[in-house]
Amino acid sequence: MKPHVAKGATLVHDKERAHNVLVRELELEDETYKVDVRDPVYLEQMSLVNNLCS
């Protein structure tokens, strides 16, 4: 993933610790959100993202 992310960009993710190395190495801004699978708005937004990335 590293070649596809610009140094200093903002990485928005779900607090997965696996992203920490990428954040550190590319000096990324780190924006995290807690997953709430009971929130219909969250599920709708993630559905849109998952469809784009499939």
mmCIF entry with sequence, helices, sheets and N, C-alpha, C, O atoms, coordinates in Angstrom:
data_MODEL
# 
_entry.id   MODEL 
# 
_entity.id                         1 
_entity.type                       polymer 
_entity.pdbx_number_of_molecules   1 
# 
_entity_poly.entity_id                      1 
_entity_poly.type                           'polypeptide(L)' 
_entity_poly.nstd_linkage                   no 
_entity_poly.nstd_monomer                   no 
_entity_poly.pdbx_seq_one_letter_code       MKPHVAKGATLVHDKERAHNVLVRELELEDETYKVDVRDPVYLEQMSLVNNLCS 
_entity_poly.pdbx_seq_one_letter_code_can   MKPHVAKGATLVHDKERAHNVLVRELELEDETYKVDVRDPVYLEQMSLVNNLCS 
_entity_poly.pdbx_strand_id                 A 
# 
loop_
_entity_poly_seq.entity_id 
_entity_poly_seq.num 
_entity_poly_seq.mon_id 
_entity_poly_seq.hetero 
1 1  MET n 
1 2  LYS n 
1 3  PRO n 
1 4  HIS n 
1 5  VAL n 
1 6  ALA n 
1 7  LYS n 
1 8  GLY n 
1 9  ALA n 
1 10 THR n 
1 11 LEU n 
1 12 VAL n 
1 13 HIS n 
1 14 ASP n 
1 15 LYS n 
1 16 GLU n 
1 17 ARG n 
1 18 ALA n 
1 19 HIS n 
1 20 ASN n 
1 21 VAL n 
1 22 LEU n 
1 23 VAL n 
1 24 ARG n 
1 25 GLU n 
1 26 LEU n 
1 27 GLU n 
1 28 LEU n 
1 29 GLU n 
1 30 ASP n 
1 31 GLU n 
1 32 THR n 
1 33 TYR n 
1 34 LYS n 
1 35 VAL n 
1 36 ASP n 
1 37 VAL n 
1 38 ARG n 
1 39 ASP n 
1 40 PRO n 
1 41 VAL n 
1 42 TYR n 
1 43 LEU n 
1 44 GLU n 
1 45 GLN n 
1 46 MET n 
1 47 SER n 
1 48 LEU n 
1 49 VAL n 
1 50 ASN n 
1 51 ASN n 
1 52 LEU n 
1 53 CYS n 
1 54 SER n 
# 
_struct_asym.id          A 
_struct_asym.entity_id   1 
# 
loop_
_struct_conf.conf_type_id 
_struct_conf.id 
_struct_conf.pdbx_PDB_helix_id 
_struct_conf.beg_label_comp_id 
_struct_conf.beg_label_asym_id 
_struct_conf.beg_label_seq_id 
_struct_conf.pdbx_beg_PDB_ins_code 
_struct_conf.end_label_comp_id 
_struct_conf.end_label_asym_id 
_struct_conf.end_label_seq_id 
_struct_conf.pdbx_end_PDB_ins_code 
_struct_conf.beg_auth_comp_id 
_struct_conf.beg_auth_asym_id 
_struct_conf.beg_auth_seq_id 
_struct_conf.end_auth_comp_id 
_struct_conf.end_auth_asym_id 
_struct_conf.end_auth_seq_id 
_struct_conf.pdbx_PDB_helix_class 
_struct_conf.details 
_struct_conf.pdbx_PDB_helix_length 
HELX_P HELX_P1 AA1 LYS A 2  ? HIS A 4  ? LYS A 2  HIS A 4  5 ? 3  
HELX_P HELX_P2 AA2 ARG A 17 ? HIS A 19 ? ARG A 17 HIS A 19 5 ? 3  
HELX_P HELX_P3 AA3 ASN A 20 ? GLU A 25 ? ASN A 20 GLU A 25 1 ? 6  
HELX_P HELX_P4 AA4 PRO A 40 ? CYS A 53 ? PRO A 40 CYS A 53 1 ? 14 
# 
_struct_conf_type.id          HELX_P 
_struct_conf_type.criteria    ? 
_struct_conf_type.reference   ? 
# 
_struct_sheet.id               AA1 
_struct_sheet.type             ? 
_struct_sheet.number_strands   2 
_struct_sheet.details          ? 
# 
_struct_sheet_order.sheet_id     AA1 
_struct_sheet_order.range_id_1   1 
_struct_sheet_order.range_id_2   2 
_struct_sheet_order.offset       ? 
_struct_sheet_order.sense        parallel 
# 
loop_
_struct_sheet_range.sheet_id 
_struct_sheet_range.id 
_struct_sheet_range.beg_label_comp_id 
_struct_sheet_range.beg_label_asym_id 
_struct_sheet_range.beg_label_seq_id 
_struct_sheet_range.pdbx_beg_PDB_ins_code 
_struct_sheet_range.end_label_comp_id 
_struct_sheet_range.end_label_asym_id 
_struct_sheet_range.end_label_seq_id 
_struct_sheet_range.pdbx_end_PDB_ins_code 
_struct_sheet_range.beg_auth_comp_id 
_struct_sheet_range.beg_auth_asym_id 
_struct_sheet_range.beg_auth_seq_id 
_struct_sheet_range.end_auth_comp_id 
_struct_sheet_range.end_auth_asym_id 
_struct_sheet_range.end_auth_seq_id 
AA1 1 THR A 10 ? HIS A 13 ? THR A 10 HIS A 13 
AA1 2 GLU A 29 ? THR A 32 ? GLU A 29 THR A 32 
# 
loop_
_atom_site.group_PDB 
_atom_site.id 
_atom_site.type_symbol 
_atom_site.label_atom_id 
_atom_site.label_alt_id 
_atom_site.label_comp_id 
_atom_site.label_asym_id 
_atom_site.label_entity_id 
_atom_site.label_seq_id 
_atom_site.pdbx_PDB_ins_code 
_atom_site.Cartn_x 
_atom_site.Cartn_y 
_atom_site.Cartn_z 
_atom_site.occupancy 
_atom_site.B_iso_or_equiv 
_atom_site.pdbx_formal_charge 
_atom_site.auth_seq_id 
_atom_site.auth_comp_id 
_atom_site.auth_asym_id 
_atom_site.auth_atom_id 
_atom_site.pdbx_PDB_model_num 
ATOM 1   N N  . MET A 1 1  ? 0.817   -1.192 0.000  1.00 0.00 ? 1  MET A N  1 
ATOM 2   C CA . MET A 1 1  ? 0.000   0.000  0.000  1.00 0.00 ? 1  MET A CA 1 
ATOM 3   C C  . MET A 1 1  ? 0.867   1.264  0.000  1.00 0.00 ? 1  MET A C  1 
ATOM 4   O O  . MET A 1 1  ? 0.438   2.322  -0.461 1.00 0.00 ? 1  MET A O  1 
ATOM 5   N N  . LYS A 1 2  ? 2.054   1.142  0.508  1.00 0.00 ? 2  LYS A N  1 
ATOM 6   C CA . LYS A 1 2  ? 2.936   2.301  0.673  1.00 0.00 ? 2  LYS A CA 1 
ATOM 7   C C  . LYS A 1 2  ? 3.160   3.099  -0.608 1.00 0.00 ? 2  LYS A C  1 
ATOM 8   O O  . LYS A 1 2  ? 3.131   4.328  -0.550 1.00 0.00 ? 2  LYS A O  1 
ATOM 9   N N  . PRO A 1 3  ? 3.381   2.466  -1.767 1.00 0.00 ? 3  PRO A N  1 
ATOM 10  C CA . PRO A 1 3  ? 3.602   3.241  -2.986 1.00 0.00 ? 3  PRO A CA 1 
ATOM 11  C C  . PRO A 1 3  ? 2.372   4.023  -3.460 1.00 0.00 ? 3  PRO A C  1 
ATOM 12  O O  . PRO A 1 3  ? 2.485   4.905  -4.312 1.00 0.00 ? 3  PRO A O  1 
ATOM 13  N N  . HIS A 1 4  ? 1.219   3.704  -2.918 1.00 0.00 ? 4  HIS A N  1 
ATOM 14  C CA . HIS A 1 4  ? -0.024  4.327  -3.367 1.00 0.00 ? 4  HIS A CA 1 
ATOM 15  C C  . HIS A 1 4  ? -0.494  5.471  -2.462 1.00 0.00 ? 4  HIS A C  1 
ATOM 16  O O  . HIS A 1 4  ? -1.533  6.081  -2.715 1.00 0.00 ? 4  HIS A O  1 
ATOM 17  N N  . VAL A 1 5  ? 0.279   5.757  -1.404 1.00 0.00 ? 5  VAL A N  1 
ATOM 18  C CA . VAL A 1 5  ? -0.123  6.787  -0.438 1.00 0.00 ? 5  VAL A CA 1 
ATOM 19  C C  . VAL A 1 5  ? 0.930   7.885  -0.418 1.00 0.00 ? 5  VAL A C  1 
ATOM 20  O O  . VAL A 1 5  ? 2.120   7.608  -0.264 1.00 0.00 ? 5  VAL A O  1 
ATOM 21  N N  . ALA A 1 6  ? 0.498   9.122  -0.572 1.00 0.00 ? 6  ALA A N  1 
ATOM 22  C CA . ALA A 1 6  ? 1.419   10.258 -0.570 1.00 0.00 ? 6  ALA A CA 1 
ATOM 23  C C  . ALA A 1 6  ? 1.888   10.562 0.847  1.00 0.00 ? 6  ALA A C  1 
ATOM 24  O O  . ALA A 1 6  ? 1.104   10.505 1.794  1.00 0.00 ? 6  ALA A O  1 
ATOM 25  N N  . LYS A 1 7  ? 3.163   10.884 0.984  1.00 0.00 ? 7  LYS A N  1 
ATOM 26  C CA . LYS A 1 7  ? 3.716   11.263 2.277  1.00 0.00 ? 7  LYS A CA 1 
ATOM 27  C C  . LYS A 1 7  ? 2.955   12.477 2.808  1.00 0.00 ? 7  LYS A C  1 
ATOM 28  O O  . LYS A 1 7  ? 2.734   13.445 2.081  1.00 0.00 ? 7  LYS A O  1 
ATOM 29  N N  . GLY A 1 8  ? 2.553   12.416 4.089  1.00 0.00 ? 8  GLY A N  1 
ATOM 30  C CA . GLY A 1 8  ? 1.841   13.520 4.710  1.00 0.00 ? 8  GLY A CA 1 
ATOM 31  C C  . GLY A 1 8  ? 0.332   13.508 4.496  1.00 0.00 ? 8  GLY A C  1 
ATOM 32  O O  . GLY A 1 8  ? -0.364  14.399 4.982  1.00 0.00 ? 8  GLY A O  1 
ATOM 33  N N  . ALA A 1 9  ? -0.186  12.513 3.775  1.00 0.00 ? 9  ALA A N  1 
ATOM 34  C CA . ALA A 1 9  ? -1.630  12.417 3.527  1.00 0.00 ? 9  ALA A CA 1 
ATOM 35  C C  . ALA A 1 9  ? -2.358  12.063 4.825  1.00 0.00 ? 9  ALA A C  1 
ATOM 36  O O  . ALA A 1 9  ? -1.727  11.768 5.840  1.00 0.00 ? 9  ALA A O  1 
ATOM 37  N N  . THR A 1 10 ? -3.670  12.096 4.779  1.00 0.00 ? 10 THR A N  1 
ATOM 38  C CA . THR A 1 10 ? -4.478  11.707 5.928  1.00 0.00 ? 10 THR A CA 1 
ATOM 39  C C  . THR A 1 10 ? -5.032  10.302 5.704  1.00 0.00 ? 10 THR A C  1 
ATOM 40  O O  . THR A 1 10 ? -5.671  10.032 4.687  1.00 0.00 ? 10 THR A O  1 
ATOM 41  N N  . LEU A 1 11 ? -4.781  9.417  6.660  1.00 0.00 ? 11 LEU A N  1 
ATOM 42  C CA . LEU A 1 11 ? -5.307  8.061  6.606  1.00 0.00 ? 11 LEU A CA 1 
ATOM 43  C C  . LEU A 1 11 ? -6.479  7.975  7.572  1.00 0.00 ? 11 LEU A C  1 
ATOM 44  O O  . LEU A 1 11 ? -6.306  8.137  8.780  1.00 0.00 ? 11 LEU A O  1 
ATOM 45  N N  . VAL A 1 12 ? -7.658  7.722  7.047  1.00 0.00 ? 12 VAL A N  1 
ATOM 46  C CA . VAL A 1 12 ? -8.863  7.568  7.856  1.00 0.00 ? 12 VAL A CA 1 
ATOM 47  C C  . VAL A 1 12 ? -9.133  6.078  7.957  1.00 0.00 ? 12 VAL A C  1 
ATOM 48  O O  . VAL A 1 12 ? -9.285  5.393  6.946  1.00 0.00 ? 12 VAL A O  1 
ATOM 49  N N  . HIS A 1 13 ? -9.192  5.576  9.198  1.00 0.00 ? 13 HIS A N  1 
ATOM 50  C CA . HIS A 1 13 ? -9.369  4.136  9.366  1.00 0.00 ? 13 HIS A CA 1 
ATOM 51  C C  . HIS A 1 13 ? -10.091 3.805  10.658 1.00 0.00 ? 13 HIS A C  1 
ATOM 52  O O  . HIS A 1 13 ? -10.541 4.695  11.379 1.00 0.00 ? 13 HIS A O  1 
ATOM 53  N N  . ASP A 1 14 ? -10.197 2.507  10.943 1.00 0.00 ? 14 ASP A N  1 
ATOM 54  C CA . ASP A 1 14 ? -11.025 1.991  12.029 1.00 0.00 ? 14 ASP A CA 1 
ATOM 55  C C  . ASP A 1 14 ? -10.249 1.587  13.280 1.00 0.00 ? 14 ASP A C  1 
ATOM 56  O O  . ASP A 1 14 ? -10.646 0.646  13.967 1.00 0.00 ? 14 ASP A O  1 
ATOM 57  N N  . LYS A 1 15 ? -9.178  2.261  13.583 1.00 0.00 ? 15 LYS A N  1 
ATOM 58  C CA . LYS A 1 15 ? -8.344  2.009  14.770 1.00 0.00 ? 15 LYS A CA 1 
ATOM 59  C C  . LYS A 1 15 ? -7.612  0.672  14.713 1.00 0.00 ? 15 LYS A C  1 
ATOM 60  O O  . LYS A 1 15 ? -7.156  0.172  15.741 1.00 0.00 ? 15 LYS A O  1 
ATOM 61  N N  . GLU A 1 16 ? -7.499  0.099  13.538 1.00 0.00 ? 16 GLU A N  1 
ATOM 62  C CA . GLU A 1 16 ? -6.743  -1.136 13.369 1.00 0.00 ? 16 GLU A CA 1 
ATOM 63  C C  . GLU A 1 16 ? -5.258  -0.811 13.557 1.00 0.00 ? 16 GLU A C  1 
ATOM 64  O O  . GLU A 1 16 ? -4.723  0.064  12.878 1.00 0.00 ? 16 GLU A O  1 
ATOM 65  N N  . ARG A 1 17 ? -4.600  -1.511 14.473 1.00 0.00 ? 17 ARG A N  1 
ATOM 66  C CA . ARG A 1 17 ? -3.187  -1.207 14.772 1.00 0.00 ? 17 ARG A CA 1 
ATOM 67  C C  . ARG A 1 17 ? -2.254  -1.517 13.618 1.00 0.00 ? 17 ARG A C  1 
ATOM 68  O O  . ARG A 1 17 ? -1.136  -1.003 13.583 1.00 0.00 ? 17 ARG A O  1 
ATOM 69  N N  . ALA A 1 18 ? -2.677  -2.334 12.680 1.00 0.00 ? 18 ALA A N  1 
ATOM 70  C CA . ALA A 1 18 ? -1.824  -2.675 11.540 1.00 0.00 ? 18 ALA A CA 1 
ATOM 71  C C  . ALA A 1 18 ? -1.477  -1.444 10.703 1.00 0.00 ? 18 ALA A C  1 
ATOM 72  O O  . ALA A 1 18 ? -0.503  -1.465 9.950  1.00 0.00 ? 18 ALA A O  1 
ATOM 73  N N  . HIS A 1 19 ? -2.257  -0.382 10.827 1.00 0.00 ? 19 HIS A N  1 
ATOM 74  C CA . HIS A 1 19 ? -1.996  0.829  10.051 1.00 0.00 ? 19 HIS A CA 1 
ATOM 75  C C  . HIS A 1 19 ? -0.883  1.687  10.656 1.00 0.00 ? 19 HIS A C  1 
ATOM 76  O O  . HIS A 1 19 ? -0.382  2.593  9.990  1.00 0.00 ? 19 HIS A O  1 
ATOM 77  N N  . ASN A 1 20 ? -0.489  1.424  11.899 1.00 0.00 ? 20 ASN A N  1 
ATOM 78  C CA . ASN A 1 20 ? 0.466   2.276  12.596 1.00 0.00 ? 20 ASN A CA 1 
ATOM 79  C C  . ASN A 1 20 ? 1.805   2.403  11.886 1.00 0.00 ? 20 ASN A C  1 
ATOM 80  O O  . ASN A 1 20 ? 2.390   3.486  11.870 1.00 0.00 ? 20 ASN A O  1 
ATOM 81  N N  . VAL A 1 21 ? 2.296   1.330  11.305 1.00 0.00 ? 21 VAL A N  1 
ATOM 82  C CA . VAL A 1 21 ? 3.585   1.375  10.603 1.00 0.00 ? 21 VAL A CA 1 
ATOM 83  C C  . VAL A 1 21 ? 3.495   2.311  9.408  1.00 0.00 ? 21 VAL A C  1 
ATOM 84  O O  . VAL A 1 21 ? 4.393   3.125  9.194  1.00 0.00 ? 21 VAL A O  1 
ATOM 85  N N  . LEU A 1 22 ? 2.442   2.209  8.639  1.00 0.00 ? 22 LEU A N  1 
ATOM 86  C CA . LEU A 1 22 ? 2.261   3.069  7.477  1.00 0.00 ? 22 LEU A CA 1 
ATOM 87  C C  . LEU A 1 22 ? 2.153   4.537  7.907  1.00 0.00 ? 22 LEU A C  1 
ATOM 88  O O  . LEU A 1 22 ? 2.756   5.414  7.288  1.00 0.00 ? 22 LEU A O  1 
ATOM 89  N N  . VAL A 1 23 ? 1.398   4.795  8.951  1.00 0.00 ? 23 VAL A N  1 
ATOM 90  C CA . VAL A 1 23 ? 1.250   6.160  9.468  1.00 0.00 ? 23 VAL A CA 1 
ATOM 91  C C  . VAL A 1 23 ? 2.611   6.719  9.861  1.00 0.00 ? 23 VAL A C  1 
ATOM 92  O O  . VAL A 1 23 ? 2.942   7.856  9.524  1.00 0.00 ? 23 VAL A O  1 
ATOM 93  N N  . ARG A 1 24 ? 3.389   5.928  10.567 1.00 0.00 ? 24 ARG A N  1 
ATOM 94  C CA . ARG A 1 24 ? 4.707   6.380  11.034 1.00 0.00 ? 24 ARG A CA 1 
ATOM 95  C C  . ARG A 1 24 ? 5.681   6.576  9.875  1.00 0.00 ? 24 ARG A C  1 
ATOM 96  O O  . ARG A 1 24 ? 6.341   7.613  9.796  1.00 0.00 ? 24 ARG A O  1 
ATOM 97  N N  . GLU A 1 25 ? 5.780   5.605  8.981  1.00 0.00 ? 25 GLU A N  1 
ATOM 98  C CA . GLU A 1 25 ? 6.775   5.663  7.907  1.00 0.00 ? 25 GLU A CA 1 
ATOM 99  C C  . GLU A 1 25 ? 6.497   6.777  6.904  1.00 0.00 ? 25 GLU A C  1 
ATOM 100 O O  . GLU A 1 25 ? 7.435   7.368  6.367  1.00 0.00 ? 25 GLU A O  1 
ATOM 101 N N  . LEU A 1 26 ? 5.230   7.073  6.645  1.00 0.00 ? 26 LEU A N  1 
ATOM 102 C CA . LEU A 1 26 ? 4.896   8.104  5.661  1.00 0.00 ? 26 LEU A CA 1 
ATOM 103 C C  . LEU A 1 26 ? 4.498   9.425  6.309  1.00 0.00 ? 26 LEU A C  1 
ATOM 104 O O  . LEU A 1 26 ? 4.062   10.357 5.632  1.00 0.00 ? 26 LEU A O  1 
ATOM 105 N N  . GLU A 1 27 ? 4.656   9.492  7.655  1.00 0.00 ? 27 GLU A N  1 
ATOM 106 C CA . GLU A 1 27 ? 4.327   10.714 8.392  1.00 0.00 ? 27 GLU A CA 1 
ATOM 107 C C  . GLU A 1 27 ? 2.909   11.188 8.066  1.00 0.00 ? 27 GLU A C  1 
ATOM 108 O O  . GLU A 1 27 ? 2.681   12.352 7.738  1.00 0.00 ? 27 GLU A O  1 
ATOM 109 N N  . LEU A 1 28 ? 1.970   10.251 8.167  1.00 0.00 ? 28 LEU A N  1 
ATOM 110 C CA . LEU A 1 28 ? 0.584   10.536 7.811  1.00 0.00 ? 28 LEU A CA 1 
ATOM 111 C C  . LEU A 1 28 ? -0.165  11.174 8.969  1.00 0.00 ? 28 LEU A C  1 
ATOM 112 O O  . LEU A 1 28 ? 0.170   10.969 10.135 1.00 0.00 ? 28 LEU A O  1 
ATOM 113 N N  . GLU A 1 29 ? -1.181  11.949 8.627  1.00 0.00 ? 29 GLU A N  1 
ATOM 114 C CA . GLU A 1 29 ? -2.155  12.377 9.621  1.00 0.00 ? 29 GLU A CA 1 
ATOM 115 C C  . GLU A 1 29 ? -3.024  11.152 9.874  1.00 0.00 ? 29 GLU A C  1 
ATOM 116 O O  . GLU A 1 29 ? -3.377  10.436 8.936  1.00 0.00 ? 29 GLU A O  1 
ATOM 117 N N  . ASP A 1 30 ? -3.367  10.911 11.116 1.00 0.00 ? 30 ASP A N  1 
ATOM 118 C CA . ASP A 1 30 ? -4.066  9.692  11.497 1.00 0.00 ? 30 ASP A CA 1 
ATOM 119 C C  . ASP A 1 30 ? -5.435  10.042 12.061 1.00 0.00 ? 30 ASP A C  1 
ATOM 120 O O  . ASP A 1 30 ? -5.535  10.640 13.133 1.00 0.00 ? 30 ASP A O  1 
ATOM 121 N N  . GLU A 1 31 ? -6.488  9.672  11.341 1.00 0.00 ? 31 GLU A N  1 
ATOM 122 C CA . GLU A 1 31 ? -7.862  9.949  11.768 1.00 0.00 ? 31 GLU A CA 1 
ATOM 123 C C  . GLU A 1 31 ? -8.578  8.610  11.943 1.00 0.00 ? 31 GLU A C  1 
ATOM 124 O O  . GLU A 1 31 ? -8.755  7.869  10.976 1.00 0.00 ? 31 GLU A O  1 
ATOM 125 N N  . THR A 1 32 ? -8.989  8.302  13.175 1.00 0.00 ? 32 THR A N  1 
ATOM 126 C CA . THR A 1 32 ? -9.597  7.002  13.438 1.00 0.00 ? 32 THR A CA 1 
ATOM 127 C C  . THR A 1 32 ? -11.024 7.143  13.959 1.00 0.00 ? 32 THR A C  1 
ATOM 128 O O  . THR A 1 32 ? -11.392 8.137  14.585 1.00 0.00 ? 32 THR A O  1 
ATOM 129 N N  . TYR A 1 33 ? -11.800 6.118  13.677 1.00 0.00 ? 33 TYR A N  1 
ATOM 130 C CA . TYR A 1 33 ? -13.190 6.059  14.123 1.00 0.00 ? 33 TYR A CA 1 
ATOM 131 C C  . TYR A 1 33 ? -13.489 4.672  14.654 1.00 0.00 ? 33 TYR A C  1 
ATOM 132 O O  . TYR A 1 33 ? -13.037 3.669  14.101 1.00 0.00 ? 33 TYR A O  1 
ATOM 133 N N  . LYS A 1 34 ? -14.251 4.625  15.727 1.00 0.00 ? 34 LYS A N  1 
ATOM 134 C CA . LYS A 1 34 ? -14.648 3.346  16.303 1.00 0.00 ? 34 LYS A CA 1 
ATOM 135 C C  . LYS A 1 34 ? -15.788 2.754  15.471 1.00 0.00 ? 34 LYS A C  1 
ATOM 136 O O  . LYS A 1 34 ? -16.725 3.454  15.085 1.00 0.00 ? 34 LYS A O  1 
ATOM 137 N N  . VAL A 1 35 ? -15.689 1.476  15.210 1.00 0.00 ? 35 VAL A N  1 
ATOM 138 C CA . VAL A 1 35 ? -16.707 0.759  14.451 1.00 0.00 ? 35 VAL A CA 1 
ATOM 139 C C  . VAL A 1 35 ? -17.940 0.554  15.325 1.00 0.00 ? 35 VAL A C  1 
ATOM 140 O O  . VAL A 1 35 ? -17.828 0.152  16.483 1.00 0.00 ? 35 VAL A O  1 
ATOM 141 N N  . ASP A 1 36 ? -19.121 0.833  14.765 1.00 0.00 ? 36 ASP A N  1 
ATOM 142 C CA . ASP A 1 36 ? -20.381 0.588  15.459 1.00 0.00 ? 36 ASP A CA 1 
ATOM 143 C C  . ASP A 1 36 ? -21.333 -0.082 14.485 1.00 0.00 ? 36 ASP A C  1 
ATOM 144 O O  . ASP A 1 36 ? -22.031 0.590  13.725 1.00 0.00 ? 36 ASP A O  1 
ATOM 145 N N  . VAL A 1 37 ? -21.359 -1.401 14.510 1.00 0.00 ? 37 VAL A N  1 
ATOM 146 C CA . VAL A 1 37 ? -22.163 -2.153 13.543 1.00 0.00 ? 37 VAL A CA 1 
ATOM 147 C C  . VAL A 1 37 ? -23.660 -2.069 13.814 1.00 0.00 ? 37 VAL A C  1 
ATOM 148 O O  . VAL A 1 37 ? -24.453 -2.603 13.039 1.00 0.00 ? 37 VAL A O  1 
ATOM 149 N N  . ARG A 1 38 ? -24.059 -1.416 14.890 1.00 0.00 ? 38 ARG A N  1 
ATOM 150 C CA . ARG A 1 38 ? -25.490 -1.217 15.161 1.00 0.00 ? 38 ARG A CA 1 
ATOM 151 C C  . ARG A 1 38 ? -25.986 0.124  14.631 1.00 0.00 ? 38 ARG A C  1 
ATOM 152 O O  . ARG A 1 38 ? -27.183 0.406  14.671 1.00 0.00 ? 38 ARG A O  1 
ATOM 153 N N  . ASP A 1 39 ? -25.070 0.947  14.137 1.00 0.00 ? 39 ASP A N  1 
ATOM 154 C CA . ASP A 1 39 ? -25.420 2.277  13.633 1.00 0.00 ? 39 ASP A CA 1 
ATOM 155 C C  . ASP A 1 39 ? -25.748 2.182  12.140 1.00 0.00 ? 39 ASP A C  1 
ATOM 156 O O  . ASP A 1 39 ? -24.857 1.903  11.338 1.00 0.00 ? 39 ASP A O  1 
ATOM 157 N N  . PRO A 1 40 ? -27.002 2.409  11.754 1.00 0.00 ? 40 PRO A N  1 
ATOM 158 C CA . PRO A 1 40 ? -27.380 2.281  10.342 1.00 0.00 ? 40 PRO A CA 1 
ATOM 159 C C  . PRO A 1 40 ? -26.651 3.276  9.434  1.00 0.00 ? 40 PRO A C  1 
ATOM 160 O O  . PRO A 1 40 ? -26.389 2.960  8.273  1.00 0.00 ? 40 PRO A O  1 
ATOM 161 N N  . VAL A 1 41 ? -26.325 4.450  9.928  1.00 0.00 ? 41 VAL A N  1 
ATOM 162 C CA . VAL A 1 41 ? -25.588 5.432  9.120  1.00 0.00 ? 41 VAL A CA 1 
ATOM 163 C C  . VAL A 1 41 ? -24.183 4.908  8.835  1.00 0.00 ? 41 VAL A C  1 
ATOM 164 O O  . VAL A 1 41 ? -23.708 4.982  7.702  1.00 0.00 ? 41 VAL A O  1 
ATOM 165 N N  . TYR A 1 42 ? -23.526 4.382  9.856  1.00 0.00 ? 42 TYR A N  1 
ATOM 166 C CA . TYR A 1 42 ? -22.194 3.803  9.682  1.00 0.00 ? 42 TYR A CA 1 
ATOM 167 C C  . TYR A 1 42 ? -22.240 2.671  8.652  1.00 0.00 ? 42 TYR A C  1 
ATOM 168 O O  . TYR A 1 42 ? -21.411 2.619  7.743  1.00 0.00 ? 42 TYR A O  1 
ATOM 169 N N  . LEU A 1 43 ? -23.201 1.776  8.798  1.00 0.00 ? 43 LEU A N  1 
ATOM 170 C CA . LEU A 1 43 ? -23.305 0.644  7.878  1.00 0.00 ? 43 LEU A CA 1 
ATOM 171 C C  . LEU A 1 43 ? -23.545 1.093  6.439  1.00 0.00 ? 43 LEU A C  1 
ATOM 172 O O  . LEU A 1 43 ? -22.996 0.509  5.505  1.00 0.00 ? 43 LEU A O  1 
ATOM 173 N N  . GLU A 1 44 ? -24.350 2.113  6.262  1.00 0.00 ? 44 GLU A N  1 
ATOM 174 C CA . GLU A 1 44 ? -24.602 2.631  4.911  1.00 0.00 ? 44 GLU A CA 1 
ATOM 175 C C  . GLU A 1 44 ? -23.336 3.240  4.317  1.00 0.00 ? 44 GLU A C  1 
ATOM 176 O O  . GLU A 1 44 ? -23.016 3.001  3.152  1.00 0.00 ? 44 GLU A O  1 
ATOM 177 N N  . GLN A 1 45 ? -22.620 4.021  5.112  1.00 0.00 ? 45 GLN A N  1 
ATOM 178 C CA . GLN A 1 45 ? -21.391 4.648  4.617  1.00 0.00 ? 45 GLN A CA 1 
ATOM 179 C C  . GLN A 1 45 ? -20.337 3.601  4.291  1.00 0.00 ? 45 GLN A C  1 
ATOM 180 O O  . GLN A 1 45 ? -19.648 3.714  3.278  1.00 0.00 ? 45 GLN A O  1 
ATOM 181 N N  . MET A 1 46 ? -20.202 2.592  5.130  1.00 0.00 ? 46 MET A N  1 
ATOM 182 C CA . MET A 1 46 ? -19.225 1.542  4.866  1.00 0.00 ? 46 MET A CA 1 
ATOM 183 C C  . MET A 1 46 ? -19.619 0.710  3.652  1.00 0.00 ? 46 MET A C  1 
ATOM 184 O O  . MET A 1 46 ? -18.750 0.222  2.930  1.00 0.00 ? 46 MET A O  1 
ATOM 185 N N  . SER A 1 47 ? -20.890 0.545  3.424  1.00 0.00 ? 47 SER A N  1 
ATOM 186 C CA . SER A 1 47 ? -21.348 -0.173 2.250  1.00 0.00 ? 47 SER A CA 1 
ATOM 187 C C  . SER A 1 47 ? -20.889 0.539  0.980  1.00 0.00 ? 47 SER A C  1 
ATOM 188 O O  . SER A 1 47 ? -20.456 -0.102 0.022  1.00 0.00 ? 47 SER A O  1 
ATOM 189 N N  . LEU A 1 48 ? -20.988 1.870  0.979  1.00 0.00 ? 48 LEU A N  1 
ATOM 190 C CA . LEU A 1 48 ? -20.534 2.644  -0.180 1.00 0.00 ? 48 LEU A CA 1 
ATOM 191 C C  . LEU A 1 48 ? -19.034 2.457  -0.398 1.00 0.00 ? 48 LEU A C  1 
ATOM 192 O O  . LEU A 1 48 ? -18.594 2.265  -1.531 1.00 0.00 ? 48 LEU A O  1 
ATOM 193 N N  . VAL A 1 49 ? -18.251 2.511  0.670  1.00 0.00 ? 49 VAL A N  1 
ATOM 194 C CA . VAL A 1 49 ? -16.807 2.343  0.567  1.00 0.00 ? 49 VAL A CA 1 
ATOM 195 C C  . VAL A 1 49 ? -16.472 0.937  0.105  1.00 0.00 ? 49 VAL A C  1 
ATOM 196 O O  . VAL A 1 49 ? -15.637 0.757  -0.782 1.00 0.00 ? 49 VAL A O  1 
ATOM 197 N N  . ASN A 1 50 ? -17.112 -0.058 0.697  1.00 0.00 ? 50 ASN A N  1 
ATOM 198 C CA . ASN A 1 50 ? -16.835 -1.452 0.328  1.00 0.00 ? 50 ASN A CA 1 
ATOM 199 C C  . ASN A 1 50 ? -17.180 -1.717 -1.132 1.00 0.00 ? 50 ASN A C  1 
ATOM 200 O O  . ASN A 1 50 ? -16.475 -2.477 -1.797 1.00 0.00 ? 50 ASN A O  1 
ATOM 201 N N  . ASN A 1 51 ? -18.231 -1.117 -1.640 1.00 0.00 ? 51 ASN A N  1 
ATOM 202 C CA . ASN A 1 51 ? -18.584 -1.287 -3.054 1.00 0.00 ? 51 ASN A CA 1 
ATOM 203 C C  . ASN A 1 51 ? -17.528 -0.677 -3.964 1.00 0.00 ? 51 ASN A C  1 
ATOM 204 O O  . ASN A 1 51 ? -17.233 -1.231 -5.023 1.00 0.00 ? 51 ASN A O  1 
ATOM 205 N N  . LEU A 1 52 ? -16.961 0.444  -3.571 1.00 0.00 ? 52 LEU A N  1 
ATOM 206 C CA . LEU A 1 52 ? -15.919 1.081  -4.372 1.00 0.00 ? 52 LEU A CA 1 
ATOM 207 C C  . LEU A 1 52 ? -14.643 0.244  -4.369 1.00 0.00 ? 52 LEU A C  1 
ATOM 208 O O  . LEU A 1 52 ? -13.923 0.204  -5.367 1.00 0.00 ? 52 LEU A O  1 
ATOM 209 N N  . CYS A 1 53 ? -14.366 -0.412 -3.267 1.00 0.00 ? 53 CYS A N  1 
ATOM 210 C CA . CYS A 1 53 ? -13.096 -1.132 -3.110 1.00 0.00 ? 53 CYS A CA 1 
ATOM 211 C C  . CYS A 1 53 ? -13.175 -2.597 -3.482 1.00 0.00 ? 53 CYS A C  1 
ATOM 212 O O  . CYS A 1 53 ? -12.164 -3.296 -3.417 1.00 0.00 ? 53 CYS A O  1 
ATOM 213 N N  . SER A 1 54 ? -14.334 -3.084 -3.868 1.00 0.00 ? 54 SER A N  1 
ATOM 214 C CA . SER A 1 54 ? -14.440 -4.514 -4.165 1.00 0.00 ? 54 SER A CA 1 
ATOM 215 C C  . SER A 1 54 ? -13.888 -4.872 -5.528 1.00 0.00 ? 54 SER A C  1 
ATOM 216 O O  . SER A 1 54 ? -13.909 -6.040 -5.915 1.00 0.00 ? 54 SER A O  1 
# 
